[in-house]
Amino acid sequence: MNIVSVEEMRALEAAAFAAGCTEAELQERAGQAVAEEVLRMVDVSERLVVLVGHGNNGRDGAVAARRLLERGLGVDLVLAPRHAVRPDELAWLRGLGASLVASEDGVGVDRALTGAQVAVDALAGIGARGALREPLASLAARLNAAREGRRVVALDLPSGVDADTGEVPGEAVWADATVTLGGVKQGLLRFPAAERVGRLIPRQIGLAESSLPYTILDETALRRLVPARGLDAHKYRFGRALVAAGSDHFLGAPVLCAGAAARVGAGLVTVASTRDVRLNVAGQLPEATFSQTEIRADEGAAAARALEPYLQSYGAVVVGPGLGRGAGTTEFVRELLCLRPREHTLVIDADGLVALSEIDNWVDLVDGNVVLTPHSGELERLVGHGPSGEETVWSEAGRLAREWGCVLAAKGPFTCIAAPSGRVDVWPRANAALATGGTGDVLAGITTGLLAQGLPAWDAARLAVGVHGLAAANVVQRGWRTLLASDLFAEIPPALGALSQLG
């Protein structure tokens, strides 16, 4: 599903109307989609409350309420002033068993909220600008106060957040899930609004596919990227990955990177590093092999030239995790880029990106087979300045990937994977557990392992980000909201398996 601004969403709706679809038909589809998602969260014995405001958002909420009533659930409707439901529709809802509560009836509103297991927020939609006005602000505050013990589902977006900028100028709903309809409103992926979205659930409502270049990355797209594992295969069919990483001060990064490449399915993983790193990797990852000679990146171009036989024969290389910094390391990375056959794939991460930023005309050394994996600070080094604030992170990533002619995986809460064409997929599930040392090394290793198996660079980066995110979610689901980077290892195969089994 595309990521859209309000203006772009309006254009998609206008195109649907021009093609013969009516507003009522779109509202039916939207309400049905929300009802279907709510039904996945409740059983028939539970009660719901739907807070209905004005405009299309309120009408979608009323349709969802009707659909839920028709399925036998008990539903209370809290009706804001100037709500969007006609008198005949209210009579029909009452006939289905709905209880109607005016927003001015504070006691009734509180009773409806406390008696519900799920509350649906349909107070304000994408057309709202600025802070919620009364009484919508008070209704949102009451809903937030009643969150404990019940789930809050926002219809299209949490009321009170700006659908474009992600600003929260006043009171706004805190949702446990947001069912966004027809297009993912870009404000839902921008902070501070993103904190209030909960689980983002995109649903199509029959709008035409657009040519917009920014898309949400979901399991359906990921499933198509999972590489096959033929029963007659041998290790070399699954490729060889070279890990040029680590230094005497950073012994762990190569373990995380090489381990992830192996876990994701690379046939052979070879580590090129210092003696101490090699001993550490051997003690923790017995499956790894090693370059014939010790490689010290701080020795510069000569160390890179010692790897030339590996660069010629290994289809995927990663350089950077724990490599260290300095003039020698910069020369090492520059020489490695010059020696790399252009048809082979390369991931540049961490200290490799710092070195890259110090190479004159480094853009001439990368191409569509190169994946850069910077976090925000590393991206600033490559660009030469901080973000302007005028672009979304995905539009900036797309622009830079076009300018540089490579694949760019711009890491952050919503990691953006940009192709040289400017097309961008965005991973929509922020997970603060990944904000810890070493998780980027794991991502670089997953990407390299997938490249070794023959995936094109953009596909490998997309699948890597998805598997990385799903693995982290699996870890957190079983425990607390923190993890160690090495915890991800055990969850990489299950994440791939779950994707491959999707219908």
C-alpha positions, 0 to 999 in steps of 0.5 A: 500500500502507498504512503500518501499525503492528504492531497494525494489521498483526495486525488485517489478518492477523486479518481475513484469517483470519476470511475463511477464509484460513489462516496457511499460505496467507499464508506461501506468498504471502509466500515467493513474493513474496520469491522473485520479487523475489530472482529479479529480482536473480540469474541461475540460476547464482548461489547464495543463502543464507537465514538462517532464524529463528523465527516467521512470518518464518522460515517465510516465509524457508523458503517463499522458499528452496523456491521458489528451489530449484524454480527451479533456484538453489543455496540454503544454509539457515542455521538458527537455534535454535528455527527455524520449519521442521518436520523433514519440511519440512527433508527436502523442502528437502534433497531439492530440493538445499538445504544445511542449516547449523546456526547453531552451525557458525561455519565452515559459516555463513561458508562459506555467506555467502561463497559466496552472491551474495544473502543473505536475512535471515529471522531476526526479524520484526515481533514481535521487541522489544528488541535481538536475542538470541544467537545471532541477534545474532551471525548478524546481525553475520556477515551484515553483515560479509559484505555486500561483494560480495553483496546482502542482502535483508531479508524484511519488515524488517531483523532487529533494527529495531523495526517500530513505532518505527524504533529499533535497540536492538542489532545489526541487519541492513544490507539492500540491499533490503527486501521488506515484505509486506502493509503497509509497517511504519511503522518502516521509514520512521523513523530510524535503522531507515530507514538499514538498509532499502535499496530498499523493495519493498512486495508485496501478499499478498492482505490486504483493503484497509484504511481506513487513511489513510496510503499509500505513493506508488508509480509505479502511483499516479503514472501515473494522475496524468500529464496528457494532452498532446493532439496538437491542443493549444496552449500556453494549453490547458496553462495559465499559471503565475505565479512571484512569486519572487526578490529582489536577493539571491536571483537563482537561485531564480526560475530554478529555480522557473520552469524546473521549471514550464516543464519539467513542461509549463506552457504559459506561465510568467511571472516577476514580480520585480525588474529584476535577477532578470528579467534573470537569468531572461531570460539563463538561461531564454529561454522565460520571460515577465515581468510588465509592471512590476518587482515588489519584494515588499519594497514590500508590498501595493502590489506585490501589487496590481500583480499583480492582473490576473495573479492573475485570469487565471493559473490557477496561482501560486507565491509565495515562492522567494528572495522575501526576508524582512521586514515588506514581504514579509509584507504582499505575501504577505498582500495576494496571498492576499486578491486571489487568486480562490479557484478558482485554485491557489496554491503557497506555498514558502520565504520565502512560508511565513515570511511566512505564519507572520507573518500573523494568522489566516493559516489563513483565507486558505488553502483546498483549492486552496492547496499549502504546501511546508514543510521541517521548520523552516518547518513549525515556524514555521507550527505555532508549535512543534517536533514532539512526538515522539508522532506520525509525520510522516505523522500530523502532516501529515494532522492539520495539513492537516485543521486548515488545510483545505489541501494540505500537502507536508511535505518531508523524507527521506520527504515526506508529501503530505496532503490536506484530508481527512487522507489522506496519501501518503508518498514512500518513497525517501529521497535525500540528494542532494536535501539541497542548496540550490534543490531545493525551488524546483524542487519548487515549480515542478513543482507549479505547472506541474502545477497550471497544467495543471489537476490538482487540488491534492493530485494535483499535489503528489503527482505533483510529489513523485514526479517530483522524486524520480524525476528525482533518482534518475536523476541520482544513478544516472549519477554520485555521490550529489550533485547541483545543483538545476539538474541536475533539469531535464533529468530531469523530462521522462524521469521523466514519460515513464517514468510515462506508459509504465507498463502 
